[in-house]
C-alpha cells in the first residue's frame, strides 16, 4: 500500500510537470509572440502620436522677443501658448470656452450606435464613450493609438484633462517599453524552464517496476488473493488434521505425505506451482488400483 501510494504521488507530479510543459509550449508558440508584436506596435504608435502632438503644440506657441532700453533686442523672449482650436460636430472653435461648452453639449446628444468621430483636437480624432455602469462619459482620442480621457461637467476642466493626457504620452511610451522588456524576459525564462527534465523520472520508473513485481506475486494464484501455500509453518500444522479426515485405506492409497514433504524440503516457502507439481508427483507414486481414494481426493 505504501508503494502504491508513492507511485500515485509520483505519477501526479509527472502529470503536473507535463501540464506545465504544454502551457509553456503554448505560451512560446502563441502568447509571447502575439504580446510582443502587439506591444511593439503600440510603441511605434505612441512614438508617431508624440510627433503629431508636438507638431500641433508648436503651432499653438507664439514667441515674442523682449525689447530693452533703446530698442535693442535682448536675449530673452516671451513664450505665449494659445488655444490650438477644436472642431466639434463640424464647427471649428478658436477659443477655449466655446469649445469646452460645445464638448459638454455633445454629450447630451450622444448616440451609442454611432462609431464615427464627432470632432478633432491637436490632430487627434475625438469620439465619445458612455459607461452604463459608472454613468460617466469618456473622450477617446484617436491618433495611431487610442487614449481615453474621463469627462466631467466643468467647462474648462475637460480641456485640461485632454491636454494632460497628451502631455503624458512620453510616460505611456516608457511604460510600453518596460512591458516589452518584461515580455522578452518572461519568454526567455519559459524557454529555460521548458528544457528542464522531470527530475523524479528514474525514481518513478524504479518504483513502478517494484510495484508491478509485487502485484504479480500477490496475484500468482490468478484470483487476486494471497497464496496461502507460501506459509510453511501454517501448512505443516494443518497436515495432521487433514490426515485425520481419511480412513487408513484412503490415507495409504493417497500417499500425499511423502510427496508433499519432499516438495516442502526443497524450499521453505514453495510457490503455488511447486505445490501443484508435488501433488502431481504424489498421484503418480500412489497405487493406481485404488481409484476410489483418488476420486475422494
C-alpha positions as CSV (number, residue, x, y, z in Angstrom):
1,X,0.0,0.0,0.0
2,X,2.8,2.4,0.8
3,X,4.5,1.7,-2.5
4,X,1.2,2.1,-4.3
5,X,0.6,5.5,-2.7
6,X,4.2,6.6,-3.5
7,X,3.8,5.6,-7.2
8,X,0.5,7.5,-7.3
9,X,2.1,10.6,-5.9
10,X,5.0,10.5,-8.4
11,X,2.6,10.0,-11.3
12,X,0.6,13.0,-10.1
13,X,3.8,15.1,-10.1
14,X,4.7,13.9,-13.6
15,X,1.2,14.8,-14.8
16,X,1.6,18.3,-13.3
17,X,5.1,18.6,-15.0
18,X,3.7,17.6,-18.4
19,X,0.7,20.0,-18.0
20,X,3.2,22.8,-17.2
21,X,5.2,21.9,-20.3
22,X,2.1,22.1,-22.5
23,X,1.3,25.5,-21.1
24,X,4.9,26.7,-21.7
25,X,4.9,25.4,-25.2
26,X,1.6,27.2,-25.9
27,X,3.0,30.4,-24.4
28,X,6.1,30.2,-26.5
29,X,4.2,29.3,-29.7
30,X,1.3,31.8,-29.4
31,X,1.1,34.0,-26.3
32,X,4.5,35.7,-26.2
33,X,4.9,36.3,-29.9
34,X,1.4,37.9,-30.0
35,X,2.0,40.0,-26.9
36,X,5.5,41.1,-28.2
37,X,4.1,42.0,-31.6
38,X,1.2,44.0,-30.1
39,X,3.5,45.9,-27.6
40,X,6.0,46.7,-30.3
41,X,3.2,48.1,-32.5
42,X,1.9,50.1,-29.5
43,X,5.4,51.6,-29.0
44,X,5.6,52.6,-32.7
45,X,2.1,54.1,-32.5
46,X,2.8,56.1,-29.4
47,X,6.0,57.5,-30.9
48,X,4.0,58.6,-34.0
49,X,1.4,60.2,-31.8
50,X,4.1,62.0,-29.8
51,X,5.4,63.5,-33.1
52,X,1.8,64.5,-34.1
53,X,1.2,66.2,-30.8
54,X,4.5,68.0,-30.8
55,X,3.8,69.3,-34.3
56,X,0.4,70.8,-33.3
57,X,1.8,72.1,-30.0
58,X,4.5,74.1,-31.7
59,X,1.8,75.8,-33.9
60,X,0.0,76.9,-30.8
61,X,3.0,78.7,-29.3
62,X,4.0,82.3,-30.1
63,X,7.4,83.6,-29.3
64,X,7.8,87.4,-28.9
65,X,11.2,89.0,-28.3
66,X,11.6,91.2,-25.3
67,X,12.8,94.8,-26.1
68,X,15.0,96.6,-23.5
69,X,16.3,100.3,-23.5
70,X,17.0,101.9,-26.8
71,X,15.1,99.4,-28.8
72,X,17.8,96.9,-28.8
73,X,16.7,93.3,-28.6
74,X,17.8,91.5,-25.5
75,X,18.5,87.7,-25.4
76,X,15.2,87.0,-23.5
77,X,11.9,86.2,-25.2
78,X,8.3,85.8,-24.1
79,X,6.6,82.5,-24.9
80,X,2.8,82.5,-25.2
81,X,0.7,79.4,-25.8
82,X,-2.7,79.9,-27.2
83,X,-5.6,77.6,-27.7
84,X,-4.9,75.4,-30.7
85,X,-8.5,75.2,-31.8
86,X,-11.1,72.4,-31.6
87,X,-13.7,71.1,-34.0
88,X,-16.9,69.8,-32.5
89,X,-19.8,68.4,-34.7
90,X,-18.4,70.2,-37.8
91,X,-17.9,73.6,-36.1
92,X,-14.4,74.9,-35.6
93,X,-13.7,76.8,-32.3
94,X,-10.7,79.0,-31.9
95,X,-11.4,79.9,-28.3
96,X,-11.2,77.6,-25.3
97,X,-14.5,78.5,-23.6
98,X,-16.9,78.0,-26.6
99,X,-15.0,74.8,-27.5
100,X,-15.4,73.4,-23.9
101,X,-19.1,74.2,-23.8
102,X,-19.6,72.6,-27.2
103,X,-17.9,69.5,-25.9
104,X,-20.3,69.2,-23.0
105,X,-23.3,69.8,-25.3
106,X,-22.1,66.9,-27.5
107,X,-22.6,64.5,-24.5
108,X,-26.2,65.5,-24.4
109,X,-26.8,64.3,-28.0
110,X,-24.7,61.2,-27.7
111,X,-25.7,58.3,-29.8
112,X,-24.1,55.0,-28.7
113,X,-24.8,53.5,-32.1
114,X,-22.6,55.9,-33.9
115,X,-18.9,55.0,-34.2
116,X,-17.9,58.0,-36.2
117,X,-15.7,60.8,-34.7
118,X,-17.6,63.9,-33.8
119,X,-14.6,66.3,-33.6
120,X,-10.9,66.8,-33.8
121,X,-8.3,68.3,-31.5
122,X,-4.5,68.6,-31.9
123,X,-4.6,66.3,-34.9
124,X,-6.5,63.6,-33.0
125,X,-10.0,62.4,-33.8
126,X,-12.5,62.6,-30.9
127,X,-15.1,60.0,-30.1
128,X,-17.5,59.7,-27.1
129,X,-17.9,56.6,-25.0
130,X,-20.5,56.1,-22.2
131,X,-20.2,53.7,-19.3
132,X,-23.7,52.5,-18.2
133,X,-22.2,51.1,-15.0
134,X,-20.5,54.3,-13.9
135,X,-22.9,56.6,-15.7
136,X,-19.9,58.6,-17.0
137,X,-18.7,59.8,-20.4
138,X,-15.2,59.4,-21.7
139,X,-13.5,61.0,-24.6
140,X,-11.5,58.8,-26.9
141,X,-8.6,60.5,-28.6
142,X,-7.6,58.6,-31.7
143,X,-4.3,59.1,-33.5
144,X,-2.2,56.0,-34.3
145,X,-3.3,54.7,-31.0
146,X,-6.4,55.4,-28.8
147,X,-6.3,57.3,-25.4
148,X,-9.2,57.5,-23.0
149,X,-10.0,60.7,-21.0
150,X,-12.8,60.8,-18.5
151,X,-15.1,63.8,-18.9
152,X,-16.7,65.9,-16.3
153,X,-19.3,68.7,-16.4
154,X,-17.0,71.6,-15.6
155,X,-16.3,73.9,-18.6
156,X,-12.5,74.2,-18.6
157,X,-11.7,71.0,-16.7
158,X,-12.3,68.8,-19.7
159,X,-9.8,70.7,-21.9
160,X,-7.2,70.5,-19.1
161,X,-7.7,66.7,-18.8
162,X,-7.3,66.3,-22.6
163,X,-4.1,68.3,-22.6
164,X,-2.7,66.3,-19.6
165,X,-3.4,63.0,-21.4
166,X,-1.5,64.2,-24.5
167,X,1.4,65.5,-22.4
168,X,1.7,62.1,-20.7
169,X,2.5,60.3,-23.9
170,X,6.2,60.1,-23.0
171,X,5.2,58.2,-19.8
172,X,3.0,55.9,-21.8
173,X,5.9,55.2,-24.1
174,X,8.2,54.4,-21.2
175,X,5.6,52.0,-19.8
176,X,5.2,50.2,-23.1
177,X,9.0,49.8,-23.5
178,X,9.2,48.4,-20.0
179,X,6.4,46.0,-20.7
180,X,8.2,44.8,-23.9
181,X,11.4,44.1,-21.9
182,X,9.4,42.1,-19.4
183,X,7.8,40.0,-22.1
184,X,11.3,39.2,-23.6
185,X,12.5,38.2,-20.1
186,X,9.5,36.0,-19.5
187,X,9.9,34.4,-22.9
188,X,13.5,33.5,-22.2
189,X,12.6,32.2,-18.7
190,X,9.9,30.0,-20.3
191,X,12.5,28.6,-22.8
192,X,14.8,27.7,-20.0
193,X,12.0,26.1,-17.9
194,X,11.0,24.0,-20.9
195,X,14.4,22.5,-21.2
196,X,14.3,21.2,-17.6
197,X,13.6,17.4,-17.3
198,X,11.4,15.7,-14.9
199,X,13.9,15.0,-12.1
200,X,11.8,12.2,-10.5
201,X,11.5,10.1,-13.6
202,X,14.1,7.5,-12.6
203,X,12.5,7.1,-9.2
204,X,9.1,6.7,-10.7
205,X,10.3,4.0,-13.1
206,X,12.1,2.1,-10.4
207,X,9.0,2.2,-8.1
208,X,6.6,1.3,-10.9
209,X,8.8,-1.8,-11.6
210,X,8.8,-2.8,-8.0
211,X,5.1,-2.3,-7.8
212,X,4.5,-4.4,-10.9
213,X,6.6,-7.3,-9.5
214,X,4.9,-7.1,-6.1
215,X,1.4,-7.1,-7.8
216,X,2.5,-10.2,-9.8
217,X,3.5,-12.0,-6.6
218,X,0.3,-11.1,-4.8
219,X,-1.8,-12.3,-7.7
220,X,0.1,-15.5,-8.6
221,X,-2.9,-17.7,-7.9
222,X,-4.9,-15.9,-10.7
223,X,-7.7,-14.9,-8.4
224,X,-6.4,-11.7,-6.9
225,X,-5.9,-13.3,-3.5
226,X,-2.8,-14.2,-1.4
227,X,-1.0,-17.5,-2.0
228,X,-1.6,-19.2,1.4
229,X,0.8,-22.1,0.4
230,X,3.7,-19.6,0.9
231,X,3.4,-20.0,4.7
232,X,5.3,-23.2,5.5
233,X,4.5,-23.1,9.3
234,X,0.8,-23.0,8.9
235,X,0.8,-25.7,6.2
236,X,2.8,-28.1,8.5
237,X,0.5,-27.7,11.4
238,X,-2.6,-28.4,9.2
239,X,-1.3,-31.6,7.8
240,X,-2.1,-33.9,10.7
241,X,-5.7,-32.6,10.8
242,X,-6.1,-33.2,7.1
243,X,-4.8,-36.8,7.6
244,X,-7.4,-37.5,10.3
245,X,-10.2,-36.8,7.9
246,X,-9.5,-40.1,5.9
247,X,-9.6,-43.7,7.0
248,X,-6.4,-45.8,6.9
249,X,-7.0,-47.2,3.5
250,X,-7.6,-43.8,1.9
251,X,-4.6,-42.4,3.6
252,X,-2.4,-45.2,2.4
253,X,-3.7,-45.0,-1.1
254,X,-3.4,-41.2,-1.3
255,X,0.3,-41.3,-0.1
256,X,0.3,-37.5,-0.1
257,X,2.6,-37.0,2.9
258,X,5.9,-38.2,1.3
259,X,5.4,-36.3,-1.9
260,X,4.4,-33.2,0.0
261,X,7.3,-33.5,2.4
262,X,9.7,-33.8,-0.5
263,X,8.3,-30.6,-2.0
264,X,8.5,-28.8,1.4
265,X,12.1,-29.8,1.9
266,X,13.0,-28.3,-1.4
267,X,12.1,-24.8,-0.3
268,X,11.0,-23.4,3.0
269,X,8.4,-21.3,1.1
270,X,7.4,-23.1,-2.1
271,X,5.3,-21.3,-4.7
272,X,1.9,-22.4,-5.7
273,X,3.3,-24.1,-8.8
274,X,5.8,-26.1,-6.7
275,X,2.9,-27.4,-4.6
276,X,0.9,-28.4,-7.6
277,X,3.9,-30.3,-9.1
278,X,4.5,-32.1,-5.7
279,X,0.8,-33.1,-5.6
280,X,1.0,-34.5,-9.2
281,X,4.1,-36.5,-8.3
282,X,2.3,-37.9,-5.3
283,X,-0.5,-39.1,-7.5
284,X,1.9,-40.9,-9.9
285,X,3.5,-42.7,-7.0
286,X,0.2,-43.8,-5.4
287,X,-1.3,-47.3,-6.1
288,X,-3.2,-46.9,-9.5
289,X,-5.6,-49.6,-8.4
290,X,-7.3,-47.6,-5.7
291,X,-9.3,-45.2,-7.8
292,X,-11.8,-44.6,-5.1
293,X,-9.2,-42.9,-2.9
294,X,-8.1,-40.8,-5.8
295,X,-11.7,-39.9,-6.5
296,X,-12.1,-38.8,-2.9
297,X,-9.1,-36.6,-3.1
